[in-house]
Amino acid sequence: MTNTPSGARVLIYSHDTMGLGHLRRCSTIAHALVDEYADLSVLILSGSPIIGSFDFHDRVDFVRIPGVIKLHDGEYTSLKLLMGIEETVRLRASIIRHTAMIFDPELFIVDKEPLGLRGEVAATLRDLKPRGTRLVLGLRDVIDDPDLLIPEWERKKVSPALRDIYDEIWVYGLPQICNPLEGMQLSDVIMRKIVYTGYLRRSISDLPPTQHSKIMDQPYILVTTGGGGDGDGLIDWVLRAYESDATLPDPALLVLGPFMQPDLQASFIERAARLQRVDAITFDAHLESIAAQAIGIVAMGGYNTFCEILSLDKPALIVPRSVPRLEQTIRASRAQELGLVEMLTDDGRYDPATMAAALRRLPHQRRPSEVVVPGLLEGLVNVNRLTAPWIGRPIDRSTEADNVIVSNF
């Protein structure tokens, strides 16, 4: 473990309206950092309504800022409070700013949104810059289709922040798989700040799943929707396959997701209960433990699920969404081209025979490890390396080795 100055601090911001992706990515990075640096504390700022359901390591904590939710028209509204969105954002921005000033981090990592939700992090970035805080923007491997991302970032005036405020831009992926800034006219100053880390390796929790299904007592296929807010199409399609084909050889465990509408959850659980080889649960904070036991994974292909598929080396069938962003479709298409996963396009028809055939093939697909991609899962190693200059110096491993040899004699 690396020695650091006493009390080194990292602050991570995740806007987290709904869904699990941003929160899980940030918590993975936080845990990797405190596992590597003995005297480091990491604080996560998040709007996730279920952040308290997750287990955090020692020296990792969170501040829950008031939640918001995106409506079907793309606008935001307060999740719980009887407040307008402008007032809610001002409240969130004030909490973020005052927390950052008191916490006084050596490193501030902003996840995905360069200026935060509706610009709520801009003032905090301006305040931390003269203090010498290292300011980092962390991006997943795909943000959206360039034709959609370019006008969005122009509208939000992102380029000046990338040029003048941020010190580094970490991309949690590899350029030979996906380039999240493809097609954007970025200055040389900005381009020199970009570092590709590789994907963030996931490990299996020491804690068992909080829920147990009879399906888990035998080889099974895991079907997961992530947060579940837009996963009803996938669940319906898989259920149709099992309802129409009783000869499907492998049972399925459906994890519906905490953000799926309650009436849909109830309907799917009822349908699954009528099938001998299917079970459904809503949510488990230790999903990686469930995934590790599965013989194959069916998913929508969000960033975190993709990292779990690679880390656990599971055959996977990805059924990506295409709205409101093309992120999952772009990632799944490229991963299929490389042979890492198989992809099934959601055409809205949900033909049971098509899904049944894909489920039969799934356990016999090749595993991701059969495709050699150098540096594929080195993301956490490189995040620790990139962090080291600002919060501590790595152990001299050669000295450590010498000490071990001497002690053995």
C-alpha positions in Angstrom: 0.0 0.0 0.0 1.3 3.5 -0.9 2.2 6.0 1.8 0.6 9.5 1.5 0.7 12.7 3.4 -1.7 12.6 6.3 -5.2 13.6 5.3 -4.9 13.6 1.5 -8.4 14.1 0.0 -10.1 13.4 -3.3 -13.6 14.9 -4.1 -15.7 13.2 -6.8 -18.8 14.8 -8.3 -21.5 12.7 -10.0 -24.7 14.5 -11.1 -26.7 11.2 -11.0 -30.2 12.1 -11.9 -31.6 8.6 -12.2 -29.8 5.3 -13.0 -26.8 3.6 -11.4 -24.1 4.1 -14.0 -22.4 7.3 -12.8 -22.6 6.3 -9.1 -21.2 2.9 -9.6 -18.3 4.2 -11.7 -17.5 6.8 -9.1 -17.6 4.4 -6.2 -15.4 1.9 -8.1 -12.7 4.7 -8.5 -13.1 5.8 -4.9 -12.6 2.3 -3.6 -9.6 1.7 -5.8 -8.0 4.9 -4.5 -8.4 4.2 -0.8 -7.3 0.6 -1.3 -4.0 2.0 -2.8 -3.4 5.0 -0.5 -3.4 4.4 3.2 -4.1 8.0 4.4 -6.5 9.1 1.7 -10.1 10.1 2.1 -12.6 10.2 -0.8 -15.9 12.1 -0.7 -18.5 11.5 -3.4 -21.1 14.2 -4.2 -24.1 12.6 -5.7 -27.8 13.2 -6.5 -28.6 9.5 -6.6 -31.7 8.7 -4.5 -30.3 5.2 -3.6 -26.7 6.0 -2.8 -27.3 5.0 0.8 -28.1 1.4 -0.4 -24.5 0.8 -1.3 -21.6 -0.3 0.9 -18.7 2.0 1.0 -15.2 1.2 2.2 -13.5 2.9 5.1 -12.4 6.4 4.2 -15.1 6.7 1.5 -18.2 8.7 2.3 -20.8 10.7 0.4 -22.9 13.9 0.4 -26.3 13.4 -1.0 -27.4 16.5 -2.9 -31.2 17.0 -3.7 -32.2 14.8 -6.5 -33.6 15.7 -9.9 -35.2 13.6 -12.7 -35.2 14.1 -16.4 -38.7 14.2 -18.0 -39.7 12.7 -21.3 -39.2 16.1 -23.0 -35.6 16.3 -21.8 -36.2 18.9 -19.1 -35.4 18.3 -15.5 -37.5 18.7 -12.4 -36.9 18.2 -8.7 -37.2 14.5 -7.6 -38.7 15.0 -4.2 -38.9 18.7 -3.3 -41.7 21.1 -4.2 -39.2 23.4 -5.9 -38.6 24.6 -9.4 -35.6 23.3 -11.2 -33.7 26.6 -11.2 -34.1 26.9 -7.4 -33.2 23.2 -7.0 -30.0 23.7 -9.1 -29.0 26.7 -7.0 -29.4 24.7 -3.9 -27.4 21.8 -5.3 -24.7 24.2 -6.5 -24.4 25.8 -3.1 -24.0 22.4 -1.3 -21.4 21.4 -3.9 -19.4 24.6 -3.5 -19.5 24.8 0.3 -18.6 21.1 0.6 -15.6 21.6 -1.7 -14.4 24.6 0.1 -14.4 22.9 3.5 -13.2 19.5 2.3 -10.4 21.2 0.3 -9.4 18.3 -1.9 -6.0 17.8 -3.6 -7.9 16.3 -6.5 -11.4 17.0 -7.9 -12.8 14.5 -10.4 -16.0 15.5 -12.3 -17.9 12.6 -13.8 -19.1 13.1 -17.4 -20.7 16.5 -17.2 -17.9 19.1 -17.6 -19.8 21.9 -15.9 -22.2 19.7 -13.9 -26.0 19.6 -14.3 -27.0 22.9 -15.8 -23.7 24.4 -14.9 -23.9 23.7 -11.1 -20.2 22.8 -10.8 -18.8 25.8 -12.6 -18.4 28.1 -9.6 -16.7 25.3 -7.6 -14.2 24.7 -10.4 -13.4 28.4 -10.5 -12.9 28.5 -6.7 -10.7 25.4 -6.6 -8.5 26.4 -9.5 -6.4 29.1 -7.7 -6.1 26.8 -4.6 -4.0 24.4 -6.7 -6.5 21.6 -6.7 -5.9 19.2 -9.6 -9.1 19.4 -11.7 -10.0 16.3 -13.8 -12.9 15.5 -16.1 -13.6 11.8 -16.2 -15.4 10.5 -19.3 -16.8 7.0 -20.1 -15.7 5.5 -23.4 -18.8 6.7 -25.3 -20.9 9.8 -24.5 -23.2 10.0 -27.5 -23.3 10.2 -31.3 -21.0 13.0 -32.4 -23.9 14.7 -34.4 -25.8 15.0 -31.1 -22.9 15.6 -28.7 -21.2 18.5 -30.7 -24.2 20.8 -30.6 -24.9 19.9 -26.9 -21.4 20.8 -25.8 -21.5 24.0 -27.9 -24.7 25.0 -26.2 -23.2 24.3 -22.8 -20.0 26.1 -23.7 -17.8 23.2 -22.7 -14.7 23.9 -24.8 -13.6 26.9 -22.8 -13.8 24.9 -19.6 -11.7 22.1 -21.1 -9.2 24.5 -22.3 -8.9 26.9 -19.4 -10.0 25.1 -16.2 -9.4 21.4 -16.4 -5.9 20.0 -16.0 -6.6 16.5 -17.4 -9.3 14.6 -19.2 -9.4 10.9 -18.3 -11.3 8.6 -20.7 -12.2 5.3 -19.0 -11.7 3.2 -22.1 -9.4 2.7 -25.1 -9.3 4.6 -28.4 -9.1 1.4 -30.5 -12.6 0.6 -29.1 -14.3 3.9 -28.7 -13.3 7.6 -28.9 -15.9 9.6 -27.0 -14.7 12.9 -28.5 -14.7 11.7 -32.1 -15.6 14.3 -34.7 -15.2 17.2 -32.3 -13.0 20.1 -33.3 -10.8 20.4 -30.2 -7.7 22.5 -29.8 -4.3 21.1 -29.4 -4.3 22.4 -25.8 -7.3 20.2 -25.0 -6.1 17.2 -27.0 -2.9 17.1 -24.9 -4.9 16.8 -21.7 -6.6 13.6 -22.8 -5.5 10.3 -21.3 -7.0 6.9 -22.1 -6.9 4.8 -19.0 -8.5 1.5 -20.2 -11.7 0.1 -18.7 -12.3 0.0 -15.0 -11.9 -3.6 -13.8 -14.6 -4.8 -11.4 -14.0 -7.2 -8.5 -16.4 -9.5 -6.7 -17.6 -8.3 -3.4 -16.8 -10.4 -0.3 -20.4 -9.9 0.7 -23.0 -12.4 -0.7 -26.0 -11.2 -2.7 -28.7 -9.7 -0.4 -31.4 -11.7 -2.3 -31.3 -15.4 -3.1 -33.3 -17.1 -5.8 -33.8 -20.8 -6.4 -32.5 -20.2 -9.9 -29.1 -19.5 -8.4 -28.7 -23.1 -7.2 -28.1 -24.2 -10.8 -26.3 -22.8 -13.9 -28.3 -19.7 -15.0 -28.4 -16.7 -17.3 -28.4 -13.3 -15.7 -30.7 -10.7 -17.4 -30.0 -7.2 -16.0 -31.3 -3.8 -17.0 -29.0 -1.7 -14.8 -31.1 1.0 -13.1 -34.2 -0.4 -15.0 -35.8 3.0 -15.8 -35.8 2.1 -19.5 -35.3 -1.7 -19.3 -38.9 -2.9 -19.7 -38.4 -3.8 -23.4 -35.6 -6.2 -22.7 -37.3 -7.9 -19.8 -40.5 -8.3 -21.8 -38.6 -9.8 -24.7 -36.8 -12.3 -22.5 -40.1 -13.3 -20.8 -41.7 -13.8 -24.2 -39.0 -16.2 -25.2 -39.5 -18.4 -22.1 -43.2 -18.2 -22.3 -43.2 -19.4 -25.9 -40.4 -22.0 -25.7 -40.5 -24.4 -22.7 -37.5 -26.2 -24.1 -35.0 -23.4 -23.4 -32.2 -25.3 -21.6 -30.9 -22.6 -19.2 -33.0 -20.9 -16.5 -32.9 -17.1 -16.2 -32.7 -14.7 -13.3 -34.1 -11.3 -14.1 -32.8 -8.2 -12.1 -35.4 -5.6 -13.0 -33.6 -2.5 -11.5 -34.6 -0.1 -8.7 -35.9 2.6 -11.1 -38.3 0.5 -13.1 -41.9 1.7 -12.6 -43.5 -0.3 -9.8 -46.5 -1.4 -11.9 -44.1 -2.8 -14.5 -42.0 -4.5 -11.8 -45.2 -6.2 -10.4 -46.3 -7.3 -13.8 -42.9 -8.9 -14.7 -42.6 -10.6 -11.3 -46.1 -12.1 -11.8 -45.2 -13.4 -15.3 -41.9 -14.8 -14.0 -43.7 -16.6 -11.2 -45.7 -18.5 -13.8 -42.6 -19.9 -15.3 -40.6 -22.8 -13.7 -37.3 -21.7 -15.2 -37.5 -17.9 -14.6 -37.3 -15.8 -11.4 -37.2 -12.0 -11.0 -35.9 -9.7 -8.3 -35.9 -5.9 -8.3 -32.4 -5.0 -7.1 -29.2 -6.2 -5.4 -26.4 -3.9 -4.3 -24.0 -6.8 -4.9 -25.0 -7.5 -8.5 -21.4 -8.4 -9.4 -21.7 -11.5 -7.1 -24.8 -12.6 -9.0 -23.0 -11.9 -12.3 -20.0 -13.9 -11.3 -22.1 -17.1 -10.8 -23.9 -16.7 -14.2 -23.0 -18.7 -17.3 -24.0 -15.8 -19.5 -25.3 -12.2 -19.2 -28.0 -10.5 -21.2 -27.9 -6.7 -20.7 -28.5 -3.3 -22.3 -24.8 -2.5 -22.4 -24.3 0.5 -20.2 -20.7 1.3 -19.3 -20.7 -0.5 -15.9 -22.3 -3.6 -17.1 -19.8 -3.8 -20.0 -16.9 -3.5 -17.5 -18.4 -6.3 -15.4 -18.8 -8.5 -18.5 -15.1 -7.9 -19.4 -13.9 -8.3 -15.8 -15.8 -11.5 -15.0 -15.1 -12.8 -18.5 -18.7 -13.8 -19.3 -20.3 -14.5 -22.7 -22.7 -11.7 -23.2 -25.7 -10.7 -25.3 -26.2 -6.9 -25.5 -29.6 -5.4 -26.5 -28.8 -1.7 -26.5 -31.2 1.2 -26.3 -31.0 3.9 -29.0 -32.8 6.7 -27.2 -32.3 9.2 -25.7 -28.6 8.6 -26.4 -26.9 6.2 -28.9 -24.2 5.5 -26.3 -25.1 1.8 -25.7 -25.6 1.1 -29.4 -22.2 2.6 -30.3 -20.4 0.6 -27.6 -22.2 -2.6 -28.4 -21.6 -2.3 -32.1 -17.9 -1.8 -31.7 -17.6 -4.5 -29.1 -19.3 -7.0 -31.4 -17.0 -6.0 -34.2 -14.1 -6.9 -32.0 -15.7 -10.2 -30.9 -16.1 -9.2 -27.3 -19.9 -9.6 -27.2 -22.9 -10.4 -29.4 -25.5 -7.8 -30.1 -29.2 -8.1 -30.8 -31.0 -5.0 -32.2 -34.2 -4.0 -30.5 -36.6 -3.5 -33.4 -39.7 -3.0 -31.2 -41.3 -6.3 -32.4 -39.9 -8.5 -29.6 -40.1 -11.7 -31.6 -39.9 -14.6 -29.0 -38.1 -17.0 -31.4 -35.4 -14.5 -32.1 -34.6 -14.0 -28.5 -34.9 -17.7 -27.7 -32.3 -18.5 -30.4 -30.0 -15.9 -29.0 -30.4 -17.3 -25.5 -29.6 -20.8 -26.7 -26.4 -19.6 -28.3 -25.3 -17.4 -25.4 -23.5 -19.9 -23.1 -21.5 -21.3 -26.1 -20.2 -17.9 -27.3 -16.6 -17.2 -26.9 -15.5 -15.2 -23.8 -14.1 -11.7 -23.9 -10.6 -13.0 -22.8 -10.4 -14.9 -26.1 -9.9 -11.5 -27.8 -6.5 -9.9 -27.0 -6.9 -6.1 -26.5 -3.7 -4.8 -24.7 -4.5 -2.6 -21.7 -8.2 -3.4 -21.9 -8.8 -3.5 -18.1 -6.0 -1.4 -16.8 -8.3 1.6 -15.9 -8.0 1.5 -12.1 -4.2 0.8 -12.3 -3.8 3.9 -14.4 -6.2 6.1 -12.3 -4.1 5.3 -9.3 -0.9 6.1 -11.2 -2.4 9.4 -12.5 -3.5 10.3 -9.0 -0.2 9.6 -7.3 1.6 12.9 -8.0 -1.1 14.9 -6.3 -1.7 12.8 -3.2 1.4 10.8 -2.5 4.4 8.9 -3.8 4.3 5.2 -4.7 6.2 2.7 -2.7 9.7 1.9 -4.1 8.8 -1.7 -5.1 12.5 -2.6 -5.6 13.2 -1.7 -2.0 10.1 -3.6 -0.9 11.4 -6.7 -2.7 14.8 -6.4 -1.1 13.3 -6.2 2.3 11.3 -9.4 1.7 14.4 -11.3 0.6 16.4 -10.2 3.7 13.5 -11.2 6.0 13.4 -14.6 4.4 17.0 -15.2 5.2 
